[in-house]
Amino acid sequence: MQQVLQRRVSSFLKRFKWRITLKLKGDIFQMNDPKNPPFSTITEEEIQPVLELLQGGDPDAIARKAGITKERLFRMRDAFLIQAERQRADEEEVILLRKVGRNEACPCGSGKKYKHCCLERHEMVKAKMDGEEIERRIAKEREQQKLIELINKTFDLLASHQYGKAIRTASRLLNRYPNEDRLHDIIATSHLYAGRCDEAIKICKWRWEVAKEEKDYFIKHGRYRDAEAEKPSLSYYYPPMTWLQKYWIAVKGKEYRSLYPEPQNIEIVKLVKDLQTADDTQRFPERQTKGYELRRNALHETIEQLKSRGADIIPYLLPLACRYSWSGLFVPEILSHFKTELSVRSLIDISMFGFSYASGASLHYLEEMGEDVIPFIKDAFSRDKTFDPIKTGIVSVLGNIRTHSSYELLISLLEHESPHIVNWAGGALGKFGNVEALPYMIAANERIGGEHMIDEAIQKLKKVQDLD
């Protein structure tokens, strides 16, 4: 197995000699996603310690020579192996199915022409395959493409509110692809949107546990459980953090339904329905920033009317926040208009959903509240501890408020049991420029084995200390 993993990494490096981009986010390194800008870049030279480790070198000696901790070295190795496997699977599809012209850009992304880059090696790989192997792999790749088409159609059922049909279709597909997390996602989300929150909670919690086990297995063996040693798995697995966010959304969905007023205020219900016209893609076909601005302008009066109704409207709005929808984007803005305990706690809740705009907007409004929000953040860390790993956003808020109370809270978070939270707390403390935090940060960093954000903050404060 060690030789197999080493071959994968060596092959991966040959394909990407110019630059390797890694994103440092979560509890391990994760390879760069085009939708998320890289946190840092690592050259081939800098990744050399990983190769030495895979060749059987002593971890302690390699880490000392590279100037990193042993734990950090292992995390780099783990993430690199995951990406090497993903890249190998992607390349198999290129070799067998895609028709790439000699003078076209190489599909590996180097910017070179195919004939001057990977063509020769791809032809060599094909030449080594016998006819049956090629046919088997082509069949598997075609099955993968067909699966993606079926999953997209099932997501369309969910988007069109056909929850029962979405569940039945996804369930049938799961009989053949039991570990396909996109199908589990469709079923859990359909249950949540249909009001069956307990079912959604059960599925999300289960898949979160599976994701943790699968991650450990992949790191140890270099492949998923349902993949053969040298062949990719058809199933797509979500990382543990994604399922933890979905688990949290389902938990909050159940809570928000329990808060929904009975009897209902008909006028408020009508205003909320008017807000939901933002989800009408026939009326608003525009997407991304332009789509948001057009909807915001069209619904300006509705949003202002909701604000004018007072905090009583909050329980009516919260169910929208659990949906990944256009109308849900406006919930943080309306909540921020009120400074009640429910509105502030709800903004913290939404910040943990992992929704690209709504969660970020919630953090923005929390930050605008300044020191008044700190007791709520402190309270957030005293409850729902299972979900602490997705509370990094509110840790970053503390780093931007920069008062004595936020400083003290960050110092206390350096003792948190989650290395993920400690890393973010250290990064936030670096913004204060207070060298008195250094002993606490250094001790915390040693305890968790070294992490990028706290590492950088420590180096920054040491420079400040040297100037003094």
C-alpha positions in Angstrom: 0.0 0.0 0.0 2.8 2.4 0.8 4.3 1.9 -2.6 0.9 2.4 -4.3 0.4 5.7 -2.4 4.0 6.9 -3.2 3.4 6.2 -6.9 0.2 8.2 -6.9 1.9 11.2 -5.3 4.9 11.0 -7.6 2.7 10.9 -10.7 0.6 13.8 -9.3 3.7 15.9 -8.8 5.0 15.2 -12.4 1.7 16.6 -13.7 1.8 19.7 -11.5 5.5 20.8 -11.5 4.7 24.5 -11.8 2.5 25.1 -8.8 0.5 23.2 -6.2 -2.3 25.1 -4.5 -3.5 24.1 -1.1 -6.3 25.6 1.0 -5.8 25.6 4.7 -9.3 25.4 6.0 -11.0 23.0 8.4 -9.2 20.5 10.6 -6.9 19.3 7.8 -5.4 20.7 4.6 -7.9 20.6 1.8 -7.0 21.0 -1.8 -8.1 24.1 -3.6 -11.6 24.4 -4.8 -12.2 26.8 -7.8 -15.2 28.2 -5.9 -12.9 29.1 -2.9 -9.8 31.1 -3.3 -6.6 29.4 -2.0 -5.5 30.3 1.5 -1.8 29.7 0.7 0.3 28.2 -2.1 2.9 25.5 -1.6 5.6 24.8 -4.2 7.0 21.5 -5.2 10.1 22.2 -3.2 8.0 22.9 -0.1 6.1 19.6 -0.5 9.4 17.6 -0.5 8.9 16.6 3.1 5.8 14.7 2.2 7.7 12.7 -0.5 10.4 11.9 2.0 7.8 10.7 4.5 6.2 8.5 1.9 9.6 7.0 1.0 9.8 5.8 4.6 11.7 8.6 6.2 11.7 9.3 9.9 8.8 11.8 10.6 10.6 13.5 13.5 13.8 14.1 11.5 11.8 15.3 8.4 9.7 17.7 10.4 12.8 19.2 12.1 14.6 19.7 8.8 11.5 21.3 7.3 10.9 23.5 10.3 7.3 22.2 10.9 5.7 20.0 13.5 5.3 16.3 12.9 1.5 16.7 13.2 1.5 19.3 10.5 3.6 17.1 8.3 1.1 14.2 8.6 -1.8 16.6 7.8 0.0 17.7 4.6 0.6 14.1 3.7 -3.0 13.2 4.2 -4.4 16.0 2.2 -1.9 15.4 -0.6 -2.9 11.8 -0.9 -6.5 12.7 -1.1 -5.9 15.1 -3.9 -3.6 12.7 -5.7 -6.4 10.1 -5.7 -8.9 12.7 -7.0 -6.6 13.8 -9.7 -5.9 10.2 -10.8 -9.6 9.5 -11.1 -10.1 12.7 -13.1 -7.3 11.8 -15.4 -8.7 8.4 -16.1 -11.9 10.1 -17.5 -9.7 12.3 -19.7 -7.7 9.3 -21.1 -10.6 7.1 -21.8 -13.5 9.3 -22.7 -12.6 12.8 -23.7 -11.5 13.6 -27.2 -8.7 16.2 -26.9 -7.0 17.5 -30.0 -3.2 17.5 -30.1 -3.1 21.3 -30.4 -5.8 22.0 -27.8 -5.0 23.1 -24.3 -4.0 20.2 -22.1 -6.9 19.1 -19.8 -4.5 19.0 -16.8 -4.6 22.8 -16.7 -0.9 23.6 -17.3 -1.7 26.0 -20.1 0.5 24.0 -22.6 -0.8 22.3 -25.7 -1.8 18.7 -25.2 0.9 17.4 -27.5 3.6 19.2 -25.4 2.2 18.1 -22.1 0.3 14.9 -21.2 -0.5 13.4 -24.6 2.5 11.1 -24.7 2.0 9.8 -21.2 -1.7 9.3 -21.8 -0.9 7.2 -24.9 1.5 5.2 -22.8 -1.2 4.5 -20.2 -3.6 3.4 -22.9 -1.0 1.2 -24.5 -0.6 -0.7 -21.2 -4.3 -1.4 -20.9 -5.7 -4.5 -22.5 -9.0 -4.3 -24.4 -11.1 -5.7 -21.6 -9.6 -3.3 -19.1 -10.3 -0.3 -21.4 -13.9 -1.4 -22.0 -14.4 -2.0 -18.2 -13.1 1.5 -17.4 -15.1 3.2 -20.1 -18.2 1.5 -18.9 -17.5 2.7 -15.4 -16.9 6.3 -16.5 -20.1 6.2 -18.5 -21.9 4.9 -15.5 -20.4 7.8 -13.5 -21.7 10.3 -16.0 -25.1 8.7 -16.0 -25.2 8.8 -12.2 -24.4 12.5 -12.2 -27.3 13.1 -14.7 -29.7 11.2 -12.5 -28.6 13.1 -9.4 -29.0 16.4 -11.1 -32.6 15.4 -12.2 -33.3 14.4 -8.6 -32.0 17.7 -7.3 -34.4 19.4 -9.8 -37.3 17.5 -8.1 -36.2 18.9 -4.8 -35.9 22.4 -6.2 -39.4 22.2 -7.6 -40.8 21.2 -4.2 -41.6 17.6 -5.2 -40.3 16.3 -2.0 -42.0 12.9 -2.0 -40.8 12.1 -5.5 -37.3 13.3 -4.8 -37.1 11.0 -1.8 -38.4 8.0 -3.8 -36.1 8.6 -6.7 -33.0 9.1 -4.4 -33.9 6.1 -2.4 -34.0 3.9 -5.5 -30.6 5.1 -6.6 -29.2 4.5 -3.1 -29.9 0.8 -3.6 -27.1 0.8 -6.2 -25.0 3.6 -4.8 -25.4 3.3 -1.0 -22.6 5.7 -0.1 -23.5 8.5 -2.6 -23.8 11.5 -0.2 -25.6 13.7 -2.8 -28.5 11.3 -2.7 -28.5 11.2 1.1 -28.4 15.1 1.0 -31.5 15.1 -1.3 -33.4 12.9 1.1 -32.4 14.7 4.2 -33.2 18.1 2.7 -36.6 16.9 1.3 -37.6 15.7 4.7 -36.5 19.1 6.3 -38.4 21.2 3.7 -41.4 19.0 4.1 -41.4 19.6 7.9 -40.1 16.1 8.9 -37.2 17.5 10.8 -36.5 14.5 13.0 -36.0 12.4 9.9 -33.6 15.0 8.5 -31.7 15.2 11.8 -31.3 11.4 11.9 -29.9 11.2 8.4 -27.5 14.1 8.8 -26.2 12.9 12.1 -25.7 9.4 10.7 -23.9 10.7 7.6 -21.7 12.9 9.7 -20.5 9.9 11.7 -20.0 7.9 8.4 -18.0 10.9 7.0 -15.7 10.9 9.9 -15.0 7.2 9.6 -14.6 7.4 5.9 -12.1 10.3 6.2 -10.0 8.2 8.6 -10.2 5.2 6.3 -9.2 7.2 3.3 -6.2 8.7 5.1 -5.0 5.3 6.2 -5.6 3.4 3.0 -5.6 6.1 0.2 -9.0 5.1 -1.1 -12.7 4.9 -0.1 -14.1 1.7 1.3 -16.2 1.0 -1.8 -13.3 1.5 -4.2 -10.9 -1.1 -5.4 -7.2 -0.6 -4.6 -6.4 1.0 -8.0 -9.8 2.2 -9.1 -11.9 5.2 -8.1 -15.2 4.9 -6.2 -18.3 5.9 -8.1 -19.8 7.5 -5.0 -19.1 11.1 -3.9 -18.5 11.6 -0.2 -19.1 14.9 1.7 -16.4 15.9 4.2 -17.4 15.7 7.9 -17.7 19.5 8.2 -20.4 19.6 5.5 -22.5 17.0 7.2 -22.0 18.8 10.6 -23.4 22.0 9.0 -26.4 20.1 7.5 -27.0 18.4 10.9 -27.0 21.9 12.5 -29.4 23.2 9.9 -31.8 20.3 10.6 -31.6 20.9 14.3 -32.4 24.6 13.9 -35.1 23.8 11.4 -36.9 21.8 14.1 -36.4 24.5 16.7 -37.7 27.2 14.3 -40.8 25.2 13.5 -41.6 25.0 17.2 -41.3 28.8 17.5 -43.8 29.5 14.7 -46.7 31.4 16.1 -50.2 29.9 16.4 -52.6 31.4 15.7 -50.8 33.2 12.8 -50.8 36.9 12.1 -52.3 37.0 8.6 -50.7 40.3 7.7 -47.2 39.1 8.7 -47.7 35.9 6.8 -48.7 37.8 3.7 -45.5 40.0 4.0 -43.3 36.8 4.3 -45.0 35.3 1.2 -44.3 38.5 -0.7 -40.6 38.2 0.4 -40.6 34.6 -1.0 -41.4 35.9 -4.5 -37.6 36.4 -4.6 -37.5 32.6 -5.2 -39.5 33.0 -8.5 -36.9 32.4 -11.1 -39.3 33.3 -13.9 -39.9 36.7 -12.4 -36.2 37.0 -11.5 -34.0 34.9 -13.9 -30.9 36.8 -13.0 -28.3 35.1 -10.8 -25.4 36.0 -8.5 -24.8 39.6 -7.5 -27.0 41.1 -10.2 -29.8 38.7 -9.2 -29.5 39.7 -5.6 -29.5 43.5 -6.3 -32.5 43.2 -8.6 -34.5 41.2 -6.0 -33.4 43.6 -3.2 -34.6 46.6 -5.1 -37.9 45.0 -6.1 -38.6 43.9 -2.6 -37.3 47.0 -0.8 -40.8 48.0 0.4 -41.6 44.5 1.6 -38.4 44.3 3.6 -38.9 47.7 5.2 -42.5 46.8 6.1 -41.2 43.6 7.8 -38.7 45.7 9.8 -41.5 48.1 10.8 -43.6 45.3 12.3 -41.2 44.8 15.1 -39.5 41.7 16.6 -42.7 39.7 16.4 -41.9 38.9 12.8 -38.7 37.0 13.7 -40.4 33.5 14.3 -42.1 33.9 10.9 -38.8 34.5 9.1 -36.6 31.9 10.7 -37.9 28.9 8.7 -36.8 30.8 5.6 -33.2 30.9 6.9 -32.9 27.1 6.8 -33.5 27.0 3.1 -30.8 27.7 0.6 -33.0 30.2 -1.3 -33.0 33.8 -2.5 -35.6 34.8 0.1 -33.4 33.4 2.8 -30.6 35.9 1.8 -32.7 38.8 3.2 -33.3 37.2 6.6 -30.0 38.3 8.2 -30.6 42.0 7.2 -34.0 42.0 8.7 -32.9 40.2 11.9 -30.1 42.7 12.3 -32.6 45.5 12.6 -33.6 44.2 16.0 -31.3 43.8 18.9 -33.2 41.2 20.8 -31.8 38.0 22.2 -33.6 35.9 19.6 -32.4 38.0 16.7 -28.7 38.0 17.8 -28.8 34.2 18.6 -30.4 33.6 15.2 -27.7 35.5 13.4 -25.1 33.3 15.2 -27.1 30.2 14.2 -27.2 31.2 10.5 -23.5 32.0 10.5 -22.9 28.3 11.2 -25.0 27.1 8.3 -22.2 27.5 5.8 -24.4 29.3 3.3 -22.2 31.4 1.0 -24.0 34.7 1.4 -26.4 34.4 4.3 -23.8 33.1 6.7 -21.3 35.8 5.7 -23.9 38.5 6.0 -24.8 37.3 9.5 -21.2 37.6 10.5 -21.1 41.1 9.1 -24.1 42.2 11.1 -22.8 40.6 14.3 -19.5 42.5 13.8 -21.5 45.8 13.4 -23.0 45.2 16.8 -19.6 45.6 18.4 -19.0 44.7 22.0 -22.7 44.1 22.7 -22.5 40.8 20.8 -19.6 39.3 22.9 -21.8 37.9 25.6 -23.9 36.1 23.0 -20.8 34.6 21.4 -19.5 33.5 24.8 -22.9 31.9 25.4 -22.7 30.1 22.0 -19.6 28.3 23.1 -21.3 27.2 26.3 -24.0 25.2 24.5 -24.3 22.9 21.4 -20.7 21.8 21.9 -20.9 19.1 19.2 -21.1 21.9 16.7 -18.2 23.9 18.0 -16.1 23.2 14.8 -18.5 25.2 12.7 -18.3 28.2 15.1 -15.1 29.6 13.5 -17.0 32.5 11.9 -17.9 34.0 15.3 -14.3 33.5 16.4 -13.3 35.7 13.5 -15.9 38.3 14.6 -14.1 38.5 18.0 -10.8 39.3 16.1 -12.4 42.2 14.3 -14.1 43.8 17.3 -10.9 44.1 19.3 -12.0 45.1 22.8 -10.7 43.9 26.1 -13.6 41.5 26.5 -13.2 40.0 23.0 -9.4 39.6 23.8 -10.1 37.8 27.0 -12.6 35.5 25.3 -10.1 34.6 22.6 -7.5 33.8 25.2 -9.9 31.4 26.9 -10.6 29.8 23.5 -7.0 28.9 23.2 -7.7 26.2 25.7 -10.6 24.7 23.6 -10.4 21.0 22.9 -10.9 21.5 19.2 -7.6 22.3 17.4 -9.8 23.9 14.7 -11.1 26.5 17.2 -7.7 27.1 18.7 -6.2 27.8 15.3 -8.9 30.4 14.5 -8.7 31.9 18.0 -4.9 32.3 17.6 -5.3 33.9 14.1 -7.9 36.3 15.6 -5.6 37.2 18.5 -2.9 38.2 16.0 -5.0 41.1 14.9 -4.7 42.7 18.4 -1.0 43.3 18.2 -0.7 42.5 21.9 2.6 40.6 22.6 1.3 39.6 26.0 -0.8 37.0 24.2 2.4 35.3 22.8 3.0 32.8 25.7 -0.6 31.6 25.6 -0.5 31.3 21.8 2.8 29.5 21.7 1.6 27.0 24.3 -1.7 26.5 22.5 0.1 26.0 19.2 2.4 23.4 20.6 -0.5 21.6 22.2 -2.4 21.2 18.9 0.8 20.4 16.9 1.0 23.6 14.9 -1.6 25.2 12.6 -1.3 27.8 9.8 -3.4 30.7 11.2 -2.0 30.6 14.7 1.5 30.1 13.3 1.3 33.2 11.2 -0.2 35.2 14.1 2.7 34.1 16.4 5.3 35.2 13.8 3.6 38.5 13.4 3.6 39.2 17.1 7.2 38.1 17.4 8.1 40.8 14.9 6.2 43.4 16.9 8.1 42.2 20.0 11.5 42.5 18.3 10.7 46.1 17.3 10.0 46.9 21.0 
